[in-house]
Amino acid sequence: MSATTSTLAVDKSFSATTTNIPLSTYTTEQQKLLLSLRDYCFSYEAFLDEPETKQALLQFMKIIHCEESIMFLDQVNEYYRKRSAANKWNALQQIFITFFSGNSVHELNLPQRSREVMEQSFMDLNDKITLKTPTNSSNASNSTLQQVNIDSSDLQECEEALKKAESYILVNMKEHVFPMFLESDTFKQFVCKKSKQFLNQIGTVRNLSHSCFVESLMDMKSCEITVDQIKMIKQHVLEEKFWDCIYSKDTCFAFLSSNKYILGEEESKKGIYFAKSQVIFPYTVEQMMNIMTNTTIRLASDKNLDSIKIVGYLNKSGGDLLSSPPKKYKSSESLSSLNHSPPASPHSTHSNHSASSDSLLSLNKLSGKTRLATVLTHEVYKLVWPVKNRYYVLAQSMVYDTTDKLYIVAKKSCEPPNYKLSEKDAIKALDIGAWIFMPVMVDGKEHCKYIELIGTDLRGSLPNFIVHKIVKTRAKNFFRETMKVIKQTKCDMYTRPANSSGYFETLDENGSIAL
């Protein structure tokens, strides 16, 4: 290798010949694992500390013909483990012969100046030891440990040169070789033989990544909803790459998640598909929110929703707040029986919660771990006989997002510690979901883009074609049925609902957040 090159010499043909293995050649599980790699941060130092990853890195470096770098670092580490000066001198001789000798197959690729400093300091040390060694020894390099007369101060200059060479190799490996390794098929094939748990040992999941979102789905017990959790839910809903469109007509769309997801901690589960509906309504965001968060209207219009009971409330400090006994609303009223009175004045939710420019700085500083105001509800849904009803205990929180100018209700299953369940005729199910209200302009007039995420585990397996049918049917009927409800309750869209099952109460406390 040339001693004048300033960076590690690698075989550039490697990237053109050995990094093009198609993803389709891997199994489905391996593909998922490989796709999740982008969600991880990998530490070069951590890879050297783990024997298996270090061996994989060495194998890669052999392929690109620069394995001497990691071999050099190993021998330098061995050198520093030596205690006696004589043992260090012996190790230093081996390092020089292996990595600095011009005829060695493992000669290091170093800048000329670094090489000259190391060679000169080694020769000076060798001469000094020769003078201090008894005359019956012909050569200091071939002398036994007993014959060498040396102390630690003699090694100082040579050690300084060795440290400079080590530092140069470390920087070059970290900045040049390691990134190539992470993109290589050597690393991919290595990872494919490992588990997700091993991946978590050698890497750190990037904050708010898809893998981080998937891991968060395991927690269906905590009653808290944080800023980061809402961010991840929003990202998952809006990111197109996670969804397959299965129905579209005019401004109505239905999507099914590309992958299955597991809710809770039971490893035996096969996972469920998430569904997403997206519809544009010819009304403002505030008008749609006032209708769709109105508990009385929901109970009267949703054929499946049987009851909603508020069982608790968490403010931003995380403390329980139950100022009054839980109130239960039954779906006994029809839409025609609701009392409609003309509003005194239009209600603008947006003006109450959109952030001013002066407050955005403080919003952006809000920690992702901040616990948001959250309402806890017990909801029962009726299913077609003979299938038993399902009930959910949900933590739900509403915020205004100043980044995308939208309102979002995030919801997840939870287990309130002091709440005793009393459902005998229903099965507990799990859910992760969201409602998003986003303003869009159509022909110069504000409309509302409504997006709904449904990720519900009914604790029963449904064939894929049935899941597709349910999602398509809902998408086809959702716009028509919702418009019918709006026409019957139009007067209610101008005022904030007296009972929103706690949604607006959480919005009042959470306010505007830059998600």
HELIX and SHEET records of a PDB file:
HELIX    1   1 SER A   13  THR A   17  1                                   5    
HELIX    2   2 LEU A   23  THR A   25  5                                   3    
HELIX    3   3 THR A   28  LEU A   35  1                                   8    
HELIX    4   4 SER A   36  ASP A   39  5                                   4    
HELIX    5   5 TYR A   44  ASP A   49  1                                   6    
HELIX    6   6 PRO A   51  ILE A   63  1                                  13    
HELIX    7   7 GLU A   68  ARG A   81  1                                  14    
HELIX    8   8 ALA A   85  PHE A   99  1                                  15    
HELIX    9   9 GLN A  112  LYS A  132  1                                  21    
HELIX   10  10 ALA A  140  ASN A  142  5                                   3    
HELIX   11  11 SER A  152  ASN A  172  1                                  21    
HELIX   12  12 MET A  173  VAL A  177  3                                   5    
HELIX   13  13 PHE A  178  GLU A  183  1                                   6    
HELIX   14  14 ASP A  185  CYS A  192  1                                   8    
HELIX   15  15 LYS A  196  ILE A  202  1                                   7    
HELIX   16  16 HIS A  210  SER A  216  1                                   7    
HELIX   17  17 VAL A  227  LEU A  238  1                                  12    
HELIX   18  18 GLU A  240  PHE A  242  5                                   3    
HELIX   19  19 VAL A  285  MET A  292  1                                   8    
HELIX   20  20 THR A  295  SER A  301  1                                   7    
HELIX   21  21 LEU A  335  SER A  337  5                                   3    
HELIX   22  22 THR A  349  HIS A  353  1                                   5    
HELIX   23  23 SER A  357  ASN A  364  1                                   8    
HELIX   24  24 ASN A  464  GLN A  488  1                                  25    
HELIX   25  25 LYS A  490  TYR A  494  5                                   5    
HELIX   26  26 TYR A  503  ASN A  510  1                                   8    
SHEET    1   A 2 TYR A  40  PHE A  42  0                                        
SHEET    2   A 2 GLY A 203  VAL A 205 -1                                        
SHEET    1   B10 TRP A 243  LYS A 249  0                                        
SHEET    2   B10 CYS A 252  TYR A 261 -1                                        
SHEET    3   B10 ILE A 272  PHE A 281 -1                                        
SHEET    4   B10 LYS A 445  ASP A 457 -1                                        
SHEET    5   B10 LEU A 430  VAL A 442 -1                                        
SHEET    6   B10 LEU A 406  SER A 413 -1                                        
SHEET    7   B10 ASN A 389  ASP A 401 -1                                        
SHEET    8   B10 THR A 374  TYR A 381 -1                                        
SHEET    9   B10 LEU A 305  LEU A 314 -1                                        
SHEET   10   B10 LYS A 328  LYS A 330 -1                                        
SHEET    1   C 8 TRP A 243  LYS A 249  0                                        
SHEET    2   C 8 CYS A 252  TYR A 261 -1                                        
SHEET    3   C 8 ILE A 272  PHE A 281 -1                                        
SHEET    4   C 8 LYS A 445  ASP A 457 -1                                        
SHEET    5   C 8 LEU A 430  VAL A 442 -1                                        
SHEET    6   C 8 LEU A 406  SER A 413 -1                                        
SHEET    7   C 8 ASN A 389  ASP A 401 -1                                        
SHEET    8   C 8 ALA A 426  LYS A 428  1                                        
SHEET    1   D 8 TRP A 243  LYS A 249  0                                        
SHEET    2   D 8 CYS A 252  TYR A 261 -1                                        
SHEET    3   D 8 ILE A 272  PHE A 281 -1                                        
SHEET    4   D 8 LYS A 445  ASP A 457 -1                                        
SHEET    5   D 8 LEU A 430  VAL A 442 -1                                        
SHEET    6   D 8 LEU A 406  SER A 413 -1                                        
SHEET    7   D 8 ASN A 389  ASP A 401 -1                                        
SHEET    8   D 8 SER A 512  ILE A 513  1                                        
END                                                                             
